[in-house]
Amino acid sequence: MTATSTIKAREVVDSTMRTEETIRDRIETLRDEYDSHDPPSTELEDEAEVAILRAIEELEWVLEDREADEGFTT
């Protein structure tokens, strides 16, 4: 069993197909999942927290990247 097995699997979808609201909802869900393991009581929960934080970071990067693209003018 791996740390990521404790996290609900999500369908992989191109980030350009996700709305900002969908991404923000996913971030909130991941934060709730993170909070449920805080403080981690096992090594597996500790690894799950790391995986959750990485997923949150990646989703926030998508939002920042999208905001940067919207502000770009030629």
N, CA, C and O atoms as a GROMACS GRO file, in nm:
protein
  296
    1MET      N    1   0.085  -0.118   0.000
    1MET     CA    2   0.000   0.000   0.000
    1MET      C    3   0.089   0.124   0.000
    1MET      O    4   0.185   0.132   0.077
    2THR      N    5   0.058   0.219  -0.085
    2THR     CA    6   0.137   0.341  -0.093
    2THR      C    7   0.063   0.456  -0.029
    2THR      O    8  -0.057   0.447  -0.002
    3ALA      N    9   0.135   0.564  -0.005
    3ALA     CA   10   0.074   0.681   0.057
    3ALA      C   11  -0.038   0.737  -0.028
    3ALA      O   12  -0.138   0.785   0.025
    4THR      N   13  -0.023   0.731  -0.158
    4THR     CA   14  -0.125   0.788  -0.244
    4THR      C   15  -0.251   0.704  -0.250
    4THR      O   16  -0.354   0.751  -0.297
    5SER      N   17  -0.244   0.579  -0.202
    5SER     CA   18  -0.363   0.494  -0.206
    5SER      C   19  -0.468   0.541  -0.106
    5SER      O   20  -0.585   0.501  -0.117
    6THR      N   21  -0.430   0.625  -0.009
    6THR     CA   22  -0.528   0.677   0.086
    6THR      C   23  -0.603   0.797   0.031
    6THR      O   24  -0.701   0.842   0.091
    7ILE      N   25  -0.558   0.848  -0.081
    7ILE     CA   26  -0.621   0.964  -0.143
    7ILE      C   27  -0.715   0.913  -0.252
    7ILE      O   28  -0.678   0.827  -0.332
    8LYS      N   29  -0.834   0.966  -0.256
    8LYS     CA   30  -0.930   0.924  -0.356
    8LYS      C   31  -0.876   0.952  -0.496
    8LYS      O   32  -0.827   1.061  -0.524
    9ALA      N   33  -0.887   0.852  -0.580
    9ALA     CA   34  -0.839   0.866  -0.718
    9ALA      C   35  -0.925   0.965  -0.793
    9ALA      O   36  -1.047   0.968  -0.776
   10ARG      N   37  -0.862   1.045  -0.875
   10ARG     CA   38  -0.933   1.143  -0.958
   10ARG      C   39  -0.902   1.114  -1.103
   10ARG      O   40  -0.792   1.071  -1.136
   11GLU      N   41  -0.999   1.137  -1.188
   11GLU     CA   42  -0.977   1.119  -1.330
   11GLU      C   43  -0.879   1.224  -1.378
   11GLU      O   44  -0.890   1.341  -1.341
   12VAL      N   45  -0.784   1.183  -1.458
   12VAL     CA   46  -0.686   1.277  -1.512
   12VAL      C   47  -0.750   1.348  -1.630
   12VAL      O   48  -0.792   1.286  -1.727
   13VAL      N   49  -0.757   1.481  -1.618
   13VAL     CA   50  -0.818   1.563  -1.722
   13VAL      C   51  -0.723   1.678  -1.752
   13VAL      O   52  -0.660   1.732  -1.662
   14ASP      N   53  -0.713   1.713  -1.877
   14ASP     CA   54  -0.631   1.827  -1.917
   14ASP      C   55  -0.675   1.949  -1.837
   14ASP      O   56  -0.794   1.980  -1.832
   15SER      N   57  -0.579   2.018  -1.775
   15SER     CA   58  -0.612   2.132  -1.689
   15SER      C   59  -0.683   2.244  -1.764
   15SER      O   60  -0.752   2.324  -1.701
   16THR      N   61  -0.668   2.252  -1.896
   16THR     CA   62  -0.738   2.356  -1.971
   16THR      C   63  -0.887   2.329  -1.975
   16THR      O   64  -0.965   2.419  -2.008
   17MET      N   65  -0.929   2.206  -1.943
   17MET     CA   66  -1.070   2.172  -1.946
   17MET      C   67  -1.138   2.197  -1.811
   17MET      O   68  -1.261   2.192  -1.802
   18ARG      N   69  -1.062   2.224  -1.709
   18ARG     CA   70  -1.117   2.247  -1.577
   18ARG      C   71  -1.147   2.395  -1.559
   18ARG      O   72  -1.070   2.482  -1.601
   19THR      N   73  -1.259   2.423  -1.496
   19THR     CA   74  -1.290   2.561  -1.465
   19THR      C   75  -1.217   2.601  -1.338
   19THR      O   76  -1.174   2.516  -1.260
   20GLU      N   77  -1.203   2.729  -1.317
   20GLU     CA   78  -1.139   2.778  -1.196
   20GLU      C   79  -1.215   2.729  -1.073
   20GLU      O   80  -1.155   2.691  -0.973
   21GLU      N   81  -1.347   2.732  -1.081
   21GLU     CA   82  -1.429   2.687  -0.967
   21GLU      C   83  -1.402   2.539  -0.936
   21GLU      O   84  -1.393   2.501  -0.819
   22THR      N   85  -1.390   2.456  -1.038
   22THR     CA   86  -1.362   2.314  -1.018
   22THR      C   87  -1.227   2.294  -0.951
   22THR      O   88  -1.213   2.211  -0.861
   23ILE      N   89  -1.128   2.371  -0.994
   23ILE     CA   90  -0.994   2.361  -0.935
   23ILE      C   91  -0.997   2.407  -0.790
   23ILE      O   92  -0.938   2.343  -0.704
   24ARG      N   93  -1.064   2.518  -0.764
   24ARG     CA   94  -1.071   2.568  -0.625
   24ARG      C   95  -1.146   2.470  -0.535
   24ARG      O   96  -1.110   2.452  -0.419
   25ASP      N   97  -1.251   2.407  -0.587
   25ASP     CA   98  -1.324   2.306  -0.511
   25ASP      C   99  -1.234   2.188  -0.478
   25ASP      O  100  -1.237   2.135  -0.366
   26ARG      N  101  -1.152   2.146  -0.574
   26ARG     CA  102  -1.060   2.035  -0.553
   26ARG      C  103  -0.955   2.071  -0.449
   26ARG      O  104  -0.919   1.987  -0.365
   27ILE      N  105  -0.905   2.194  -0.453
   27ILE     CA  106  -0.808   2.238  -0.352
   27ILE      C  107  -0.872   2.232  -0.214
   27ILE      O  108  -0.808   2.184  -0.120
   28GLU      N  109  -0.994   2.278  -0.200
   28GLU     CA  110  -1.063   2.275  -0.070
   28GLU      C  111  -1.082   2.132  -0.022
   28GLU      O  112  -1.064   2.103   0.096
   29THR      N  113  -1.119   2.041  -0.114
   29THR     CA  114  -1.134   1.900  -0.077
   29THR      C  115  -1.002   1.842  -0.029
   29THR      O  116  -0.998   1.769   0.070
   30LEU      N  117  -0.894   1.875  -0.099
   30LEU     CA  118  -0.762   1.826  -0.058
   30LEU      C  119  -0.720   1.884   0.078
   30LEU      O  120  -0.659   1.814   0.159
   31ARG      N  121  -0.753   2.010   0.102
   31ARG     CA  122  -0.719   2.070   0.232
   31ARG      C  123  -0.796   2.001   0.344
   31ARG      O  124  -0.742   1.978   0.452
   32ASP      N  125  -0.923   1.968   0.319
   32ASP     CA  126  -1.000   1.894   0.418
   32ASP      C  127  -0.938   1.757   0.445
   32ASP      O  128  -0.929   1.714   0.560
   33GLU      N  129  -0.895   1.691   0.339
   33GLU     CA  130  -0.829   1.560   0.352
   33GLU      C  131  -0.700   1.575   0.432
   33GLU      O  132  -0.669   1.492   0.517
   34TYR      N  133  -0.624   1.681   0.403
   34TYR     CA  134  -0.500   1.707   0.476
   34TYR      C  135  -0.530   1.726   0.624
   34TYR      O  136  -0.461   1.670   0.709
   35ASP      N  137  -0.631   1.807   0.654
   35ASP     CA  138  -0.667   1.833   0.794
   35ASP      C  139  -0.708   1.706   0.868
   35ASP      O  140  -0.688   1.695   0.989
   36SER      N  141  -0.767   1.612   0.796
   36SER     CA  142  -0.811   1.488   0.861
   36SER      C  143  -0.693   1.402   0.905
   36SER      O  144  -0.710   1.312   0.987
   37HIS      N  145  -0.575   1.428   0.852
   37HIS     CA  146  -0.454   1.353   0.889
   37HIS      C  147  -0.360   1.436   0.976
   37HIS      O  148  -0.245   1.398   0.997
   38ASP      N  149  -0.408   1.548   1.027
   38ASP     CA  150  -0.320   1.639   1.101
   38ASP      C  151  -0.350   1.632   1.250
   38ASP      O  152  -0.464   1.657   1.288
   39PRO      N  153  -0.258   1.602   1.333
   39PRO     CA  154  -0.123   1.559   1.298
   39PRO      C  155  -0.123   1.412   1.256
   39PRO      O  156  -0.206   1.334   1.302
   40PRO      N  157  -0.031   1.376   1.170
   40PRO     CA  158  -0.028   1.237   1.124
   40PRO      C  159   0.008   1.143   1.240
   40PRO      O  160   0.098   1.171   1.320
   41SER      N  161  -0.063   1.032   1.247
   41SER     CA  162  -0.038   0.938   1.356
   41SER      C  163   0.042   0.816   1.311
   41SER      O  164   0.088   0.736   1.392
   42THR      N  165   0.059   0.803   1.180
   42THR     CA  166   0.137   0.692   1.127
   42THR      C  167   0.227   0.743   1.016
   42THR      O  168   0.209   0.854   0.966
   43GLU      N  169   0.323   0.661   0.978
   43GLU     CA  170   0.411   0.698   0.867
   43GLU      C  171   0.330   0.711   0.738
   43GLU      O  172   0.358   0.798   0.655
   44LEU      N  173   0.231   0.625   0.720
   44LEU     CA  174   0.147   0.630   0.601
   44LEU      C  175   0.070   0.762   0.593
   44LEU      O  176   0.061   0.822   0.486
   45GLU      N  177   0.016   0.807   0.706
   45GLU     CA  178  -0.055   0.936   0.706
   45GLU      C  179   0.041   1.050   0.678
   45GLU      O  180   0.005   1.147   0.610
   46ASP      N  181   0.164   1.040   0.729
   46ASP     CA  182   0.265   1.143   0.702
   46ASP      C  183   0.295   1.150   0.553
   46ASP      O  184   0.305   1.259   0.497
   47GLU      N  185   0.309   1.034   0.489
   47GLU     CA  186   0.333   1.030   0.345
   47GLU      C  187   0.212   1.082   0.268
   47GLU      O  188   0.227   1.148   0.166
   48ALA      N  189   0.093   1.052   0.317
   48ALA     CA  190  -0.030   1.100   0.253
   48ALA      C  191  -0.036   1.252   0.258
   48ALA      O  192  -0.075   1.317   0.161
   49GLU      N  193   0.003   1.310   0.372
   49GLU     CA  194   0.005   1.456   0.383
   49GLU      C  195   0.097   1.518   0.279
   49GLU      O  196   0.063   1.619   0.219
   50VAL      N  197   0.213   1.459   0.259
   50VAL     CA  198   0.308   1.511   0.160
   50VAL      C  199   0.245   1.505   0.021
   50VAL      O  200   0.255   1.601  -0.055
   51ALA      N  201   0.181   1.394  -0.012
   51ALA     CA  202   0.117   1.379  -0.143
   51ALA      C  203   0.005   1.481  -0.160
   51ALA      O  204  -0.011   1.538  -0.268
   52ILE      N  205  -0.072   1.503  -0.056
   52ILE     CA  206  -0.181   1.601  -0.061
   52ILE      C  207  -0.126   1.741  -0.082
   52ILE      O  208  -0.178   1.817  -0.164
   53LEU      N  209  -0.023   1.776  -0.008
   53LEU     CA  210   0.037   1.909  -0.024
   53LEU      C  211   0.092   1.929  -0.164
   53LEU      O  212   0.081   2.039  -0.220
   54ARG      N  213   0.151   1.826  -0.222
   54ARG     CA  214   0.201   1.836  -0.360
   54ARG      C  215   0.085   1.859  -0.457
   54ARG      O  216   0.096   1.940  -0.549
   55ALA      N  217  -0.025   1.788  -0.437
   55ALA     CA  218  -0.141   1.804  -0.525
   55ALA      C  219  -0.197   1.945  -0.514
   55ALA      O  220  -0.232   2.006  -0.614
   56ILE      N  221  -0.206   1.997  -0.392
   56ILE     CA  222  -0.254   2.134  -0.372
   56ILE      C  223  -0.161   2.232  -0.444
   56ILE      O  224  -0.206   2.323  -0.513
   57GLU      N  225  -0.031   2.212  -0.427
   57GLU     CA  226   0.067   2.300  -0.490
   57GLU      C  227   0.054   2.299  -0.643
   57GLU      O  228   0.061   2.403  -0.707
   58GLU      N  229   0.034   2.180  -0.700
   58GLU     CA  230   0.018   2.170  -0.846
   58GLU      C  231  -0.109   2.240  -0.893
   58GLU      O  232  -0.107   2.308  -0.996
   59LEU      N  233  -0.218   2.225  -0.820
   59LEU     CA  234  -0.342   2.292  -0.859
   59LEU      C  235  -0.330   2.444  -0.846
   59LEU      O  236  -0.380   2.517  -0.931
   60GLU      N  237  -0.264   2.490  -0.741
   60GLU     CA  238  -0.243   2.634  -0.726
   60GLU      C  239  -0.154   2.687  -0.838
   60GLU      O  240  -0.174   2.799  -0.885
   61TRP      N  241  -0.056   2.606  -0.882
   61TRP     CA  242   0.029   2.646  -0.994
   61TRP      C  243  -0.055   2.661  -1.120
   61TRP      O  244  -0.034   2.755  -1.198
   62VAL      N  245  -0.150   2.568  -1.142
   62VAL     CA  246  -0.238   2.577  -1.259
   62VAL      C  247  -0.316   2.708  -1.255
   62VAL      O  248  -0.327   2.776  -1.357
   63LEU      N  249  -0.369   2.744  -1.139
   63LEU     CA  250  -0.444   2.869  -1.128
   63LEU      C  251  -0.355   2.990  -1.155
   63LEU      O  252  -0.395   3.082  -1.226
   64GLU      N  253  -0.235   2.989  -1.098
   64GLU     CA  254  -0.142   3.100  -1.120
   64GLU      C  255  -0.103   3.110  -1.267
   64GLU      O  256  -0.095   3.219  -1.323
   65ASP      N  257  -0.079   2.995  -1.330
   65ASP     CA  258  -0.042   2.991  -1.471
   65ASP      C  259  -0.156   3.045  -1.556
   65ASP      O  260  -0.134   3.121  -1.651
   66ARG      N  261  -0.277   3.006  -1.522
   66ARG     CA  262  -0.395   3.051  -1.596
   66ARG      C  263  -0.412   3.203  -1.581
   66ARG      O  264  -0.441   3.272  -1.679
   67GLU      N  265  -0.392   3.254  -1.459
   67GLU     CA  266  -0.403   3.398  -1.436
   67GLU      C  267  -0.297   3.473  -1.514
   67GLU      O  268  -0.322   3.582  -1.566
   68ALA      N  269  -0.177   3.416  -1.523
   68ALA     CA  270  -0.070   3.480  -1.598
   68ALA      C  271  -0.102   3.485  -1.746
   68ALA      O  272  -0.074   3.584  -1.813
   69ASP      N  273  -0.160   3.377  -1.797
   69ASP     CA  274  -0.199   3.371  -1.940
   69ASP      C  275  -0.307   3.474  -1.970
   69ASP      O  276  -0.304   3.536  -2.077
   70GLU      N  277  -0.401   3.492  -1.879
   70GLU     CA  278  -0.510   3.586  -1.902
   70GLU      C  279  -0.459   3.731  -1.906
   70GLU      O  280  -0.517   3.816  -1.974
   71GLY      N  281  -0.352   3.757  -1.832
   71GLY     CA  282  -0.298   3.892  -1.828
   71GLY      C  283  -0.201   3.923  -1.940
   71GLY      O  284  -0.157   4.037  -1.953
   72PHE      N  285  -0.167   3.825  -2.021
   72PHE     CA  286  -0.069   3.841  -2.126
   72PHE      C  287  -0.132   3.910  -2.248
   72PHE      O  288  -0.238   3.869  -2.296
   73THR      N  289  -0.068   4.012  -2.297
   73THR     CA  290  -0.116   4.081  -2.417
   73THR      C  291  -0.002   4.093  -2.516
   73THR      O  292   0.116   4.097  -2.478
   74THR      N  293  -0.037   4.100  -2.643
   74THR     CA  294   0.067   4.114  -2.746
   74THR      C  295   0.055   4.248  -2.811
   74THR      O  296   0.134   4.280  -2.901
   0.00000   0.00000   0.00000
